Amino acid sequence: MNPTLELAKELISRPSITPSDEGCQELIAKRLEAINFKIEHVPFGDVKNLWATYGESGPLFIFLGHTDVVPTGPIEEWSHDPFNPIEKDGFLYGRGAADMKGSVAAFVTSIEDFFNENKSEMQGRIGVLLTSDEEGPAINGVAKVVEELNNRKEKIDWCLVGEPTASKTLGDVIKVGRRGSIGCEIKIFGIQGHIAYPHKAKNPIHLATEAINGISKLHWEDKTGQFQDSVLQISNLNSGTGASNVIPGELTLNCNVRYSPSTTTEAIKESVESILKSHNLSYEINWIQGGNPFLNTETTLIESVKNSIISIIDIVPDQTTDGGTSDGRFVAPTGAEVVELGPVNDSIHKIDERVKIEDLAQLSEVYKNILKSLLT
């Protein structure tokens, strides 16, 4: 019997499309309450959050994860019902199998096994923080809970995020940092008119061409040696009324920069807006901060994770910072060491999402080993 598999299947069977939780956190809470964890449900708006802790003193290690999943996409394209977990050819199929109900299940079984084997030797505290707002706007989830914990003067020492990090084999990659994200919507204004009378109009497409070209070439050098250089990407460009004989009066473009700790949001904003101003454009710009970058430069948690992977899986993990953002960005500013370790990420957010069944048991073992190395 694989208890991590069984719990993962229970979680997958609950269609917790963000920001819905569908009872996943209640299920986890009951398992943790049975081994004497203190349970706190911390909802904000339509988002459910779970904060569960064990222990009274000493350093605090937490597992950080989410119970929400992305929409399934066309259900008819799935080989099976995405919320009816299926075992086939050594894999567990279902929405959330890899991102990240498999990891959440491994959190729980690793703690249960650790308690069975090492509870009397434990020196420190364990926490589990779950949200149903990771795949959504991430406003009422971990960000709000961490704010509440800060108000209580609760200090997190180590944070293990269960995001799917592996490239080809479980344990081959861990994340020791993440880039920040900042986006903007720029509206460039002209004067609408008949296309036969351009002298009576101002075409924002023509006016903005050189500025857009300049913005598209912006980049900021990474000086940490741990990240890619930061570059601006234009994701959407829209103008026109739909008629071929009308000069549009407005152009809208959306941009995003995934940036390293070597630059700042202020530097990014200044670079973009200086180009717009240099071309004497009439414009409005709305900036949207998605998350700050972080880099774990401490070694205690990294070494524990690395050694546990070597011990259980017999491979040495690469330490990277690529990919999107994670909820670790809300915990890192508190001073906690943050590392991400989870299943292979080749099927996340896709049709027929899956995780290797044997990886679930191994992941639980690795997590247990980390607890043992840090708390005994």
C-alpha positions in Angstrom: 0.0 0.0 0.0 1.2 3.5 -0.9 -0.4 5.9 1.6 0.8 9.0 -0.3 -0.9 7.7 -3.5 -4.1 7.0 -1.6 -4.2 10.5 -0.1 -3.3 12.1 -3.5 -6.2 10.3 -5.1 -8.6 11.6 -2.4 -7.4 15.1 -3.0 -7.6 14.9 -6.9 -11.2 13.6 -6.7 -12.2 17.0 -5.3 -12.6 19.5 -8.2 -10.9 22.4 -6.4 -10.6 24.8 -9.4 -9.1 28.0 -8.1 -10.2 29.6 -5.7 -12.3 26.7 -4.7 -10.9 24.2 -2.1 -13.8 21.6 -2.1 -12.9 20.2 1.3 -9.2 19.4 0.5 -8.0 21.4 3.5 -10.5 19.9 5.8 -9.2 16.5 4.8 -5.6 17.5 5.5 -6.6 19.2 8.8 -8.3 16.0 10.0 -5.1 14.0 9.3 -2.9 16.5 11.1 -5.3 17.0 14.0 -5.1 13.2 14.6 -1.4 13.6 15.3 -2.0 16.6 17.6 -1.4 19.5 15.3 -3.0 22.8 16.2 -5.4 23.6 13.3 -6.3 27.1 12.2 -8.5 27.9 9.2 -7.6 31.4 8.0 -10.1 32.4 5.2 -9.9 35.7 3.4 -12.7 36.5 1.0 -13.5 33.4 -1.1 -10.1 31.9 -0.4 -9.5 29.2 2.1 -6.2 28.9 4.0 -4.9 26.3 6.5 -2.3 27.0 9.1 -1.4 23.8 11.1 1.4 23.7 13.6 3.0 21.2 16.0 5.5 22.0 18.8 6.0 24.8 21.3 9.6 26.0 20.9 12.6 25.9 18.7 13.2 26.5 15.0 10.1 26.4 12.7 10.1 24.3 9.5 7.0 24.6 7.3 5.7 22.8 4.2 4.0 25.3 1.9 1.5 24.3 -0.8 -1.8 24.9 -2.5 -5.0 22.9 -2.9 -6.4 24.8 -5.8 -5.8 23.7 -9.4 -6.1 25.3 -12.8 -9.2 24.6 -15.0 -9.2 21.3 -16.9 -9.5 22.7 -20.4 -11.7 20.6 -22.8 -12.7 17.6 -20.8 -13.4 15.6 -23.9 -9.7 15.8 -24.7 -8.7 14.0 -21.5 -8.2 10.2 -21.6 -10.1 10.0 -18.3 -12.3 12.2 -16.1 -9.7 14.7 -14.7 -11.3 14.5 -11.3 -11.5 10.7 -11.2 -7.9 9.8 -10.5 -6.7 6.8 -12.6 -3.7 4.6 -12.2 -2.2 3.5 -15.5 1.2 2.3 -16.7 2.9 3.4 -13.4 1.3 6.9 -13.4 -1.4 8.6 -11.5 -3.6 10.7 -13.8 -5.8 13.7 -12.8 -5.9 17.4 -12.5 -3.5 18.4 -9.7 -1.6 15.2 -9.7 1.7 17.0 -10.2 0.6 20.6 -9.3 0.4 20.0 -6.5 -1.8 17.5 -4.7 0.9 14.8 -5.0 3.2 17.0 -3.0 0.5 18.0 -0.4 -0.2 14.3 0.1 3.6 13.7 0.6 3.7 16.5 3.1 1.2 14.7 5.3 2.6 11.2 5.0 6.1 12.4 5.6 5.1 14.0 8.8 3.1 11.0 9.9 6.1 8.7 9.3 8.5 11.1 10.9 6.3 11.2 14.0 6.2 7.4 14.1 10.0 7.1 13.9 11.4 10.3 15.4 8.8 12.2 17.4 10.6 11.7 20.7 13.8 13.1 19.4 12.2 16.1 17.7 13.7 19.5 18.6 11.7 22.3 17.0 8.4 22.9 15.3 6.6 21.8 12.1 4.0 23.8 10.2 1.9 23.2 7.2 0.5 26.2 5.2 -2.0 25.6 2.4 -4.0 28.0 0.3 -6.6 27.8 -2.4 -5.3 31.0 -4.1 -2.0 30.0 -5.7 -3.3 29.4 -9.2 -5.4 32.6 -9.0 -4.5 36.2 -8.3 -2.6 35.2 -5.1 -4.1 38.1 -3.1 -6.0 36.4 -0.3 -3.8 33.4 0.1 -0.3 33.0 1.4 0.4 36.8 1.2 -2.4 37.5 3.7 -1.5 34.5 6.0 2.2 35.6 6.2 1.0 39.1 7.0 -1.0 37.7 9.9 1.9 35.6 11.1 4.2 38.6 11.0 1.7 40.5 13.2 1.9 37.6 15.7 5.7 37.8 15.6 5.8 34.2 14.3 9.2 33.5 12.7 9.6 30.9 10.0 13.1 29.5 9.8 12.8 27.0 6.9 10.2 26.8 4.2 9.9 23.8 1.8 7.6 24.5 -1.2 6.1 21.5 -2.9 5.9 23.0 -6.4 6.8 20.5 -9.3 10.5 21.3 -9.8 12.0 18.2 -11.4 12.9 18.2 -15.1 13.2 14.6 -16.1 13.6 12.6 -12.9 12.4 13.2 -9.3 15.1 15.2 -7.5 17.1 16.3 -10.4 16.2 20.0 -9.9 15.5 22.1 -6.8 14.7 25.8 -6.9 16.7 28.0 -4.6 15.2 31.3 -5.8 12.7 32.8 -8.2 12.5 35.8 -10.4 10.1 38.6 -9.6 7.4 39.7 -12.0 6.1 43.1 -12.9 3.8 43.9 -15.8 2.2 47.0 -17.3 -0.6 48.1 -19.7 0.4 51.1 -21.8 -2.2 53.1 -23.7 -0.9 55.4 -26.4 -3.2 58.0 -27.7 -3.6 59.5 -31.2 -6.5 61.1 -33.0 -9.0 58.9 -34.8 -9.9 59.8 -38.4 -10.7 58.8 -41.9 -7.8 56.8 -43.5 -8.0 59.0 -46.6 -7.3 62.1 -44.6 -4.2 61.3 -42.4 -3.3 64.9 -42.0 -6.5 65.3 -40.0 -5.7 62.4 -37.6 -2.8 61.0 -35.6 -2.1 57.3 -36.0 -0.9 55.9 -32.7 0.5 52.8 -34.4 2.8 55.0 -36.5 3.6 57.2 -33.5 4.5 54.3 -31.2 6.5 52.1 -33.6 10.0 53.4 -32.6 9.1 53.4 -28.9 7.8 49.9 -29.0 11.0 48.8 -30.8 13.0 50.4 -28.0 11.0 48.9 -25.2 11.2 45.4 -26.8 15.0 45.6 -26.5 15.2 46.5 -22.8 17.2 44.1 -20.6 18.8 44.3 -17.2 22.0 42.3 -16.4 21.9 39.7 -13.6 24.9 40.2 -11.3 24.2 37.3 -8.9 25.3 34.5 -11.3 22.1 32.6 -10.3 19.5 34.1 -12.7 19.0 34.8 -16.4 19.3 38.4 -17.4 16.0 40.2 -17.1 14.3 41.1 -20.4 11.0 42.8 -21.2 8.5 40.9 -23.2 5.4 42.3 -25.0 2.5 39.9 -24.6 -0.3 41.8 -26.3 -0.6 44.6 -28.9 -4.0 45.9 -29.9 -5.3 48.8 -32.0 -7.9 49.6 -34.7 -11.6 49.7 -34.8 -12.0 46.7 -37.1 -12.7 48.9 -40.1 -10.0 49.1 -42.8 -10.8 52.8 -43.6 -10.4 54.2 -40.0 -7.2 55.5 -38.4 -7.4 54.3 -34.8 -7.3 56.7 -31.9 -5.6 54.4 -29.4 -3.1 51.6 -29.1 -2.7 49.3 -26.1 0.2 47.0 -25.3 0.9 44.7 -22.4 4.4 44.0 -21.2 6.0 41.9 -18.5 9.5 41.6 -17.0 10.6 38.6 -15.0 13.5 40.2 -13.1 16.3 39.0 -10.8 17.4 40.6 -7.5 20.0 42.6 -9.5 17.4 45.1 -10.6 14.4 46.9 -9.1 10.9 47.7 -10.1 11.9 51.4 -10.0 14.7 50.8 -12.6 12.3 48.9 -14.8 9.6 51.6 -14.6 12.1 54.3 -15.3 13.5 52.6 -18.4 10.1 52.0 -20.0 8.7 55.4 -19.2 11.9 57.3 -20.3 11.5 55.7 -23.8 7.9 56.7 -24.0 8.7 60.3 -23.0 11.6 60.5 -25.4 9.2 60.0 -28.3 6.8 62.7 -27.0 3.9 60.3 -26.8 0.6 60.9 -25.1 0.1 57.9 -23.0 -1.2 56.3 -19.8 0.6 53.4 -18.0 -0.7 51.1 -15.3 1.9 49.0 -13.5 1.0 45.7 -11.9 3.4 44.1 -9.3 3.2 40.4 -9.5 5.9 39.4 -6.9 9.4 40.1 -5.7 12.4 38.0 -6.6 14.2 35.9 -3.9 17.4 34.0 -3.7 18.3 31.6 -0.9 22.0 32.2 -0.1 21.9 30.3 3.2 23.0 26.7 3.1 21.2 24.9 6.0 18.0 24.0 4.1 19.7 23.6 0.7 22.2 21.2 2.2 19.4 19.2 4.0 17.3 19.0 0.8 20.3 18.1 -1.4 21.6 15.4 1.0 18.1 13.9 1.4 17.8 13.6 -2.3 21.2 12.0 -2.6 20.3 9.6 0.2 16.9 8.5 -1.1 17.2 8.9 -4.9 21.0 8.7 -5.4 21.3 11.8 -7.6 22.8 15.3 -7.0 20.2 17.9 -7.8 20.8 21.0 -9.9 20.0 24.3 -8.1 18.1 26.7 -10.4 16.0 29.8 -10.3 14.2 29.6 -13.6 10.5 29.2 -14.3 7.6 31.3 -13.1 6.8 32.5 -9.6 5.7 30.6 -6.5 4.2 31.4 -3.2 7.7 31.1 -1.7 8.0 34.8 -2.7 5.7 35.8 0.1 7.7 33.8 2.8 11.3 34.7 1.7 11.0 38.4 2.7 10.5 37.3 6.3 14.0 36.0 6.4 13.1 32.3 6.1 15.3 30.0 3.9 13.1 28.9 1.0 13.7 25.9 -1.2 11.3 24.3 -3.7 11.2 20.5 -4.3 8.4 18.6 -6.0 7.5 16.1 -8.8 8.4 16.2 -12.5 6.8 19.2 -14.1 6.3 17.9 -17.7 2.5 17.6 -17.5 1.5 20.5 -15.2 -1.5 22.6 -16.5 -1.8 20.2 -19.4 -4.4 17.7 -20.6 -3.8 14.3 -18.9 -1.7 15.8 -16.1 0.1 12.9 -14.3 2.7 12.0 -11.8 4.8 8.8 -11.5 3.3 6.6 -8.7 6.7 5.5 -7.4 7.7 9.2 -7.2 5.0 9.9 -4.7 6.4 7.4 -2.2 10.0 8.6 -2.8 9.0 12.2 -2.4 7.5 11.5 1.0 10.7 9.7 2.0 12.8 12.7 0.9 10.5 15.1 2.8 10.8 12.8 5.9 14.6 12.8 5.6 14.6 16.6 5.5 12.5 16.8 8.7 14.9 14.3 10.4 18.0 16.2 9.4 16.7 19.6 10.6 14.6 18.7 13.6 16.5 15.9 15.4 
